[in-house]
Amino acid sequence: MVTLKDIAKECKVSFSTVSKALKGSREISEETIQFIQKKAAEMGYHPNLAARTLRTNRTNNIGVIFEDKTKAGFQHQYFAKIISGLQTTAQEKGYDITFTSKDESSNYDYYNHVKGRNFDGVAILAANFNDPGITRLVQSEIPTVTLDYFYDNNHTAIMSDNKKGMTELTEYVLSMGHKKIAMIHGEDTLVTKERIQIFKEVCAKHGVQIPNEYFAQGLYHDPITSSEATNIFLDLPDPPTCIFYPDDYSSLGGIRIINGHKLELGKDISIVGYDGIMLTSLMIPPLTTYEQNGFEIGKTMGEALIKNIEDGDNFKSQQIMITGRLLKGGSVKKI
């Protein structure tokens, strides 16, 4: 069996340099990393995972909680970017990721499951953050990082800047002359509450009052509920001139209804989305939306979680905000 000492001798470097190179550590040059990794492959080196676990008391495996109500899985383009960023960071640091979730009707114990699987830490992408099982996991000794939910100063969360996103989207729609603006929002979550509040505040600042009938609840990443809400809005005696959707994918359901009413998008009716997925950028006209930096969010989650795992008691919890950008497509008409 080829050992690290054998590789160090062959490459004429220290044992620690070989160890760092095989982990892809940024403490040494990329040229050295590639040289050592290539030589290790040529020598037939395979890491002894059992020995590493005994030596470090870590399995180098991260759990990922992703409760997906719409059952979209990796077809969910926003979360797919986040997962890609998380996975990229994990691989660079020598970690694997394993997905775990529960059926909504089950009494699933996340804490015991994570302990049983020996995960070094857990990234919580989507879940009911008020679930006692999730709360217990976050408050336990197991390192965790959450997406868009901040518990307290003893916990690390990566946040998409919803305040900036909703402010820029709403300001843009108002600047285009719209005053009759409706909003289809997602299910009752912290993110949803924040977006609704910011939307109302920006409109009020400009003297625009939004009536109750201009609000409807849908689901994130669900064109069906957005279709139903769009129908209701268009059938009002005084329909809106612009409709906000929970996300870009949900807007596709609204577009189908708009087409069914023989209305031309960007001329007869205006809409905006949220997320900035590639699919809606290819529409004619392209969707006006706010692009969340999903890959950077996932990458940052991975970096924060692994630092927590490896630094232990020296790790300082933090709340990290990731900003995106407004994409002015052709789906909002100047009136």
ChimeraX attribute file (.defattr): number of C-alpha atoms within 10 A of each C-alpha:
attribute: neighborCount
match mode: 1-to-1
recipient: residues
	/A:1	9
	/A:2	12
	/A:3	15
	/A:4	19
	/A:5	15
	/A:6	16
	/A:7	22
	/A:8	19
	/A:9	12
	/A:10	13
	/A:11	17
	/A:12	11
	/A:13	14
	/A:14	13
	/A:15	17
	/A:16	12
	/A:17	19
	/A:18	25
	/A:19	17
	/A:20	17
	/A:21	22
	/A:22	20
	/A:23	16
	/A:24	20
	/A:25	16
	/A:26	12
	/A:27	10
	/A:28	13
	/A:29	12
	/A:30	12
	/A:31	9
	/A:32	17
	/A:33	22
	/A:34	14
	/A:35	13
	/A:36	23
	/A:37	18
	/A:38	13
	/A:39	16
	/A:40	22
	/A:41	11
	/A:42	9
	/A:43	15
	/A:44	11
	/A:45	16
	/A:46	12
	/A:47	12
	/A:48	10
	/A:49	12
	/A:50	11
	/A:51	10
	/A:52	13
	/A:53	12
	/A:54	10
	/A:55	9
	/A:56	10
	/A:57	12
	/A:58	17
	/A:59	18
	/A:60	21
	/A:61	18
	/A:62	27
	/A:63	22
	/A:64	22
	/A:65	20
	/A:66	18
	/A:67	19
	/A:68	19
	/A:69	15
	/A:70	11
	/A:71	10
	/A:72	12
	/A:73	13
	/A:74	13
	/A:75	9
	/A:76	15
	/A:77	20
	/A:78	23
	/A:79	22
	/A:80	16
	/A:81	21
	/A:82	24
	/A:83	24
	/A:84	18
	/A:85	22
	/A:86	25
	/A:87	20
	/A:88	17
	/A:89	20
	/A:90	22
	/A:91	14
	/A:92	15
	/A:93	19
	/A:94	14
	/A:95	18
	/A:96	17
	/A:97	19
	/A:98	12
	/A:99	12
	/A:100	15
	/A:101	16
	/A:102	15
	/A:103	10
	/A:104	10
	/A:105	6
	/A:106	7
	/A:107	9
	/A:108	14
	/A:109	14
	/A:110	20
	/A:111	17
	/A:112	12
	/A:113	14
	/A:114	18
	/A:115	13
	/A:116	9
	/A:117	13
	/A:118	17
	/A:119	21
	/A:120	23
	/A:121	25
	/A:122	27
	/A:123	25
	/A:124	25
	/A:125	21
	/A:126	18
	/A:127	19
	/A:128	13
	/A:129	17
	/A:130	10
	/A:131	9
	/A:132	12
	/A:133	16
	/A:134	19
	/A:135	15
	/A:136	14
	/A:137	20
	/A:138	23
	/A:139	15
	/A:140	11
	/A:141	10
	/A:142	18
	/A:143	25
	/A:144	26
	/A:145	28
	/A:146	24
	/A:147	20
	/A:148	20
	/A:149	22
	/A:150	19
	/A:151	14
	/A:152	12
	/A:153	11
	/A:154	13
	/A:155	18
	/A:156	25
	/A:157	27
	/A:158	22
	/A:159	19
	/A:160	21
	/A:161	18
	/A:162	22
	/A:163	15
	/A:164	16
	/A:165	22
	/A:166	22
	/A:167	18
	/A:168	19
	/A:169	24
	/A:170	21
	/A:171	14
	/A:172	16
	/A:173	24
	/A:174	20
	/A:175	13
	/A:176	13
	/A:177	13
	/A:178	19
	/A:179	19
	/A:180	17
	/A:181	23
	/A:182	24
	/A:183	26
	/A:184	28
	/A:185	24
	/A:186	24
	/A:187	14
	/A:188	11
	/A:189	15
	/A:190	12
	/A:191	19
	/A:192	16
	/A:193	14
	/A:194	13
	/A:195	21
	/A:196	16
	/A:197	13
	/A:198	18
	/A:199	21
	/A:200	15
	/A:201	16
	/A:202	18
	/A:203	19
	/A:204	12
	/A:205	9
	/A:206	12
	/A:207	10
	/A:208	16
	/A:209	14
	/A:210	17
	/A:211	10
	/A:212	9
	/A:213	13
	/A:214	18
	/A:215	18
	/A:216	19
	/A:217	18
	/A:218	23
	/A:219	20
	/A:220	22
	/A:221	26
	/A:222	21
	/A:223	23
	/A:224	16
	/A:225	19
	/A:226	30
	/A:227	21
	/A:228	16
	/A:229	24
	/A:230	26
	/A:231	15
	/A:232	14
	/A:233	21
	/A:234	17
	/A:235	11
	/A:236	11
	/A:237	7
	/A:238	9
	/A:239	18
	/A:240	21
	/A:241	22
	/A:242	23
	/A:243	25
	/A:244	24
	/A:245	32
	/A:246	26
	/A:247	26
	/A:248	30
	/A:249	24
	/A:250	25
	/A:251	28
	/A:252	21
	/A:253	21
	/A:254	25
	/A:255	20
	/A:256	13
	/A:257	19
	/A:258	20
	/A:259	11
	/A:260	11
	/A:261	12
	/A:262	9
	/A:263	13
	/A:264	14
	/A:265	20
	/A:266	21
	/A:267	14
	/A:268	13
	/A:269	19
	/A:270	24
	/A:271	26
	/A:272	26
	/A:273	26
	/A:274	26
	/A:275	24
	/A:276	25
	/A:277	22
	/A:278	13
	/A:279	13
	/A:280	20
	/A:281	17
	/A:282	10
	/A:283	12
	/A:284	12
	/A:285	14
	/A:286	19
	/A:287	28
	/A:288	26
	/A:289	30
	/A:290	25
	/A:291	20
	/A:292	24
	/A:293	20
	/A:294	26
	/A:295	20
	/A:296	18
	/A:297	25
	/A:298	26
	/A:299	20
	/A:300	21
	/A:301	30
	/A:302	27
	/A:303	18
	/A:304	23
	/A:305	26
	/A:306	26
	/A:307	15
	/A:308	22
	/A:309	20
	/A:310	14
	/A:311	11
	/A:312	13
	/A:313	8
	/A:314	9
	/A:315	14
	/A:316	14
	/A:317	16
	/A:318	16
	/A:319	19
	/A:320	19
	/A:321	14
	/A:322	16
	/A:323	18
	/A:324	18
	/A:325	17
	/A:326	20
	/A:327	20
	/A:328	16
	/A:329	19
	/A:330	20
	/A:331	23
	/A:332	28
	/A:333	19
	/A:334	14
	/A:335	11
